[in-house]
Amino acid sequence: MAKRKKSTFERLTTGRMNRSRRRELGRRVAASDPGLTIVHPNAGGIDVGNESHFVAVPSDRDTNPVREFGCWTAALNEMAEWLKSCRIDTVAMQATGVYWIALYDVLEQHGIRVVLANAQHTKNVPGRKTDVQECQWLMKLHTYGLMRDSFRLQQDMEYVRTIWRVRDRHVKEAGRAIQHMQKALTKMNVQLANVISDISGVSGQAIVTAVLKGERDPYKLAALTDYRVKASREEVARSLEGNWRADVLFELQQAVDSYHFAHRQMQECDEKLQLYLVNLPTRPLDIPVRSKGAPDTPANKRKKAKKPRGNEPQLDLQAELERVCGVDLTSIDGINVMTAFTVISEVGTDMSRFQDEYHFTSWMGLAPSRDISGGKIVGLGKKKVKNRVATVLRTAATTLLQSDTHLGARYRHLRRQLPTLKAAVKAMARYLAVLIYRLLTKGEAWVDRGAKLFEQRRLERELASLQTKAKAKGFTLVPLAEAC
């Protein structure tokens, strides 16, 4: 049942804060005595910096309520001891770059609760901004409970996330090295990319290695191609007649060395990932039996473990994901092993930090932004959020265009209904995030109901809507067969 929109009288008399009230709250907070309810009486504020940090405590706790501390470890411990002596049990600070990480860990070790706020949510104090004013402003906001804590991943999963991000950086470096190889070959008029789709494959790397070793005969180089290459040996040989400039050959060697170095780094990351994954707790695997009414689609069949290809980790990520999550996230059409592992490494398996699936999708920036002014929605969809999980889910959504599944039919329907392709991709990515949230919280497997069932229900909803509209106008819909 649709939620009824409240009237202006109901909004103003039920205690909901309108625009004028929000302005009044801002003026009261900026005042010396705002008259608000104190939520955290023992709160402090920290303005995080690169070389030093400014810390503020209530004026009755110390003769010098604002102090500056250095960024080195001894100074951080001194700061924590001073906060404890001032009877401070919680502090607030902004997530400024990576400067807050070391400070966060030290304060946490000393038993001080840290509220890590988004800088966009803590507007600066009115007037000219200084570090002293900033830390006092953060302390005041935190004292009255006006700051929202940021999401923080659990410690054991944070180790996995760090290695996974480093590995992703090496994958991108390997991709740039491939582009560098392609550039060097093109400068020598070696048109290898026109006959081989991927020069990083077996055939491409065999030819590049032979060239760097001194082989110049195009037919001998063409003989190194795999039998699966569609181009003929004559065509490959004609494409390998270059000018072989010495300076460009040196450039090519540098690109090849960078490519192999990036892959060695990825192998070391895989070994470290394996060590961290073993220490993660195991959740009981609960995959219910598929109902009789569900069609036997490829998405309902249990996916077999495949041999890693390309830049995929050289370990059984499928088995590790099922053990850690307790469900098979790859059963969702469009979610492969790499996508599922990226999601888990960023958000973990504990969804209790998010109140519901709506907060989960809003945290990723996939929920529509509805700024309200004068009772009307303004700036719809203008909020920009950089989130790694949202990025991979958008990519997964685009793979559903040709999928003969329930999710594929849903994505094609969204492309027809929504005004832009960007909006359709975002909406489908949000639905994938909702499915992941439900699988991790309810412990059930995704069962694909097929594209035909989705289209059938869509037609039924459209027909019901048309009948409702016709009845409201005093008409009755009659099928063509009955009308004749």
N, C-alpha and C positions, 0 to 999 in steps of 0.2 A: 504494500500500500504506500502510495506516494506521500511524502511528508508535506503537510500544509504549511504554506508560507505565512509567517506571522505578520500581523498588521503593524503599522508604526506605533500605535498605542500599546500593543502588547510588547513590542521591543523595548519601549521606553519605560514601561512599568514593571518589567520582570527582572530588572537589575543588570541587563546586558549593557556593556559599555559602548556608547556611540562615539562619534568623532570628537565632539566637544568634551566629553568626559575623558577621552584619551589625552587631549591637550591639557586638560586640568591636571591629570595625573602626572604628566611630564613636568609641569611647573611645580607641583608639590614635591616631586623627587629632587628637582634641582634646588629647592629651597633648603635652608639649614635645618628646619624642622618640618618634614613633609607631613607628619601626623599619620603615617601608615603603620600597619601592624608589623612588628619586628618578628621575622621568621627565624633568622640566624643571629642571635645576639653576639656570638663569638666568631664573627666573620672578619676576614681580611681580604685585601685586594692586592694583586701583583700585576704590574705592567712589565711584560716580558720584553727583553731586548737582546741584542747580540753580545755586547760587552758587559752590560750590567742590567740588574733588575731593580725596579722601585717597588717597595712594599709599604702598604698602609694598614694600620690597625686603628681601632677606636681611640679617640684622644685621651680617654681616661685610663688607658692601659700602659702608657709610657710617656715620658716627658718629651720624647722625640717620636711622634706617631708615624712619621714617614722616614724610611731609611733606604739607602741605596746599597745593594750587595753586588759583588762581582759574579762572574759566570763560572768560575772554577769550582771544583767539587768542595774544597774546604769552605769557600764562601757560601755555597748552597747549604751545607750542613750548619754553618753559623746562622743562616737565615731561618732554618727550621727550628733550631734551638731558641732563637729569639721569639719566634711565633709561639712556641710552647710556653715560654716564660710569660708571654702576654696573654695566656689562656685562650689562644686562638685554636679552634678545632676544625675549621673549614676555611678555605680561601678560594677566590675566584680569579681566573686569568684567561686571557684570550689565546686561541690556537694560532700563534704567530710562527709561520714557517715550521722549522724543526727545533727551534730554540727552546720550546716548552718541554720537550721530551725528558731531557736530563733533570730539569727542575721538578717535573711531575713525579718521576721515580724517587727522587730524594725525599720529597714531602710525603709521599705515600709510605716510604719506609719508616718515617717518623710518626706515623699514625695520624696524619693530617688529611682530611678529606678534601679533594681538589675538584672544583667545578670548572670544567674546560668549556668555555663558551665560544660560539662563533662570533667573529668580530663584526659581522653584519647585524647581529642581534643586540649589540651593545653600542648604541650610538654615543658618540663622544659628548663630553660635557659642553654645554653652550659656551661660546667664546673661544679664545685662543687656546689651543691644545698644548699641554705640557705633560711630561711623564708623571710629575707629582699629582696633577689634577686627574690624570687617567687612572692611576691606582686608587685614588680616593673615590672616584666615580664608580669603579668596579666594586669597591668595598660597600658603597652605599646601595647599589643595585642588589648585591648579594645579600645584604642585611635584611632587606625587605622582600626577599624571595622573588626577584624580578629577572633572574637569569636562568636559562635553560641549559642543562648539562648536555654535552655532546656524547655521541656514541663512542664507546671504547671497546675494542675487541679483547676477548679473554687472552691471558698471557700465553698459554700454550699454542693457541691458534695464531697469535701475533708473530711467533717465530716462523710459522709456515707462510704467512702473508709476506714477510720480509724477503724470504728466499724466492717466493713466487714472483714478486715484483722485480727482483734483481734478474731472475731468469727471463722475464719478459723484456727487460732492457737488452739483454744479450741477443734475444731473438730479433729485435728491431735492428741491432747493430749488424747481425748477420744479413738481414735484408738489405741494409744500406751497402754492405760489401758486395752483394750480388749486383746491385745497381752500378756500383763502381766498376765491376768486371765488365758489365754490358757496355758502359761508356768507353772503357779502354779498347774493347774489341771493335766497337763502331769507329773509333778514331783510326784504327788500322784497316778499316773497311773489311773486317771479318764479320760477315752477316750470319753469325751462328744462330741468333735469336729468330731468324726468319724460317729456319728449318727445324729447330728444336724448341719446343714450347717453354722449357725450363732449363736454363743453363746450369742450375744447381743440382740437376739430376745426375744419374750415372753416366750417361753419354756426354753431357756437357762438361762435367768435371774431368772426364777421361781425356777429352780433346784439349781442354785448357791446360791440363797437366803436361800433356805431350808437347804442346806449343812452348811452354816454359822450359821444357827439357831440350828444346832445339829442333823438334820435328817441324819441317816446312812443307813436305809433300802433301798436297790437299787430299789425294786419294788414300794415302796411308792414314791420314787423320779421319777421313770419312769412314774407314773400315772399323774405327773404334766405336761407332754408334751401335746402339742396341737394336735388335730385330724389331722392336715395337715402334721404332721411329717410322712414321708414315712416308716421309720424304725419301726419294731414291738416293742411292749412293752418288750418282752423278750430280744431282741437285745439291747434296751436302758438300761435295768436293768443290763445286763452283762457288759456293758461298764461303769457302775457307781460303780463298786466294786473297791474301792481304799484302800490305807493304812492309810489315814486321819492323816497325821503328823501334830502336833500342830504348829510347826514353819511355815510350808507351808500354813496352814489354816490362820495364821496371815498375811502372805504375800498376800493371796487371798483376805482377808478383806481389806487390804490397796489398792489393785488394784480396788476393787469394789467401795470403797469410792472415789478414784480419778476419776473413771468413772462417778459417780453421781455428783461429784463436777463440772466436766467439762460440764455436761449437764445443771446444774443450771447456770453456767456462760453463756452458749449459750442462755438460756432463757432471761437473763438480756440484752444480746446484741440484741436479737430480739425486746425487748421493746424499747431500745434506737434507734434502726433502724426505728421503726415505727414512733417515734417522728421526726426524721430527714427527713424521706420520705414525711411526711405531708407538710413540709415547701418547698419542691422542686416545681418549677413552672410546670404547666400543659401545654403540647403541644397538639394541636388539632389532634385527631386521624383520619387518612385518610387511609382507606383501600378500594381500588377500587374493583369493581365487577370483578370476574374472567371471563376472556375471554372465548368465546364458544369453541375455539380450544384447550384450556388447558384441559388435562384429569382430571377426578375426582379422584385424588390420595389422600391418607391420609394426605399428607403434605398440600393440599389445603383446607382441612376442618379445621374450627376454633377449636382450642384445648380448651377443657373444663378445668376449674380450678379443679385441683386434690387436695386431702387432703395431707398435708405435710407428708412425710415418712422419717424415719431414722433421719438423722442430718439436714434435711431441716428446714428453719425458720418457726416458727409457725405463719405465717401471709400470706396474699394473695399477694405474690410477682408478680404473673402474672398480676393482675389488676394494681398494682403500676408501673410495667414496661411499660405497655401500656399507662398509663397516663403521665408518665415522658418522654417517648421516642416519643409518637405520632404514633408509629408503633409497630407491633407485631414481635419482633425479633425471638420469638420461632417458627414462621412460617417457618423459615429456617430449613430444615431437619438436625438433628445432634445438633442443638442449643437448649438446654433445659433451664429451668428457672434459674438454678444455674449458668450456663455458661453465659447466657445473663446478669444476674445481676453482675457477676464478670467483664464483659467487660465494662458495664456502670459505675460501681463504680471506675474503673481505668482510663477511658478516658472521662467520662461524655457524654453528648448528643450534645455538641457544637463541630462540626468537623471543624470549621473555623480556628483552630490552624494548621491544616494540609492543605497544598496547594491542594493536590489531593489524590486519593487512593494509588498512588505509594509511596508518602511520608508517608502515614499512615502505610502501610505494612513494609516500610523500618524502621520506628521508632520501630516497634515490632521485628525487626530482622528476618522477614520472606522473605524479598527480597534477592536475591542472591548477594553476595559480589563480586564485579568485580574490583579487583586491577589491574591496567594496568602498565606494565613496558616494555619499548621498543616497544610500540604499540601492545603488546600481553597481554591477560588476564592471570594473575597469581594469585594463592591463591584463586581459586574460591570456595566460600562456607565455608571458614575457619573462618569467623567472628562470634564470639560467643556473643550473647546478652541475658541477663536474663530479661525476661519480663513475667509478670503474665498473661497478655492477650494472648500472644503467647502460653503459656503452656496450658491454658484451651482450646484454639482453636485446638491445636494438639490433645488433648484428644477427642474433639468433632469430629475431622476428622476420628479417628480410629473407631468410632461407625458407620460409613457409609458403612462398608465393606459388610454387608448383606442387606443394604437398597435398596428396589425396587423403587428408585426415580431417578430423574435426577442427583442429587449430588452423590448418591450411584454409578451410572454408571460412572460418571466422576472420582470418586476416584479409582474404579477398573481399569479404563483405565490408570490412572496415575501409578498404581502399576505395570502394564504390561510394560509401556513405559519407566519409569525412572529406572536408574540402581540399586538403593537401596530403601528399604522400608522407610528409614529415609527421603530421598528426596521426596518420594510420600506423606508422611504425612505432610511435610513442605509445599509442593505445594498446597495440599488441604486445609491446615490451612490458607494459604494466600488467597485462593479463598473465604473462609468463611469470612475472614476479609474484603475483597472487598465488599461482599454482605452486610455486616453490615454497612460499610461506605455508600454505595449507599442507603440503607433503611433510614439511619439517615439524609442524605443530600437531598434526593429526596422525602421522605415522602410517599413511596409506599410500598406495601406489596409484599413479595416474592411469586411468583406463580410457583409451580413445574410443569414441562412439561413432566415428566415421563421418565423412563429409556429407553423405546422403541424409543422415539424420539431422545434421545442422541445417541443410537447405530445406528439408521438410518442415522443421519447426519454424524457420524464418518465414516460409510461405504462410504457415498457419497464423503467425503473429500479424503479418501484413493483411491477411484476409480479415482477421478479427478487427483490426484497426479500421479497415474500409467499411465493414459492416456497422461499426459504432458511429463513424462519421455519417454514413447514409441514414441511419436511424435518427440521428440528431437533426437531420435536414428533412425528415419525413418521407424518406424513400426506403425501398427494400432491394437488396441485391439479389438478382436471379441469375443462375448459371445460364450460359448460352444454350446448352442442350435443352433445358426446360423452357427457355424463352421461345425457341423455335417450335 
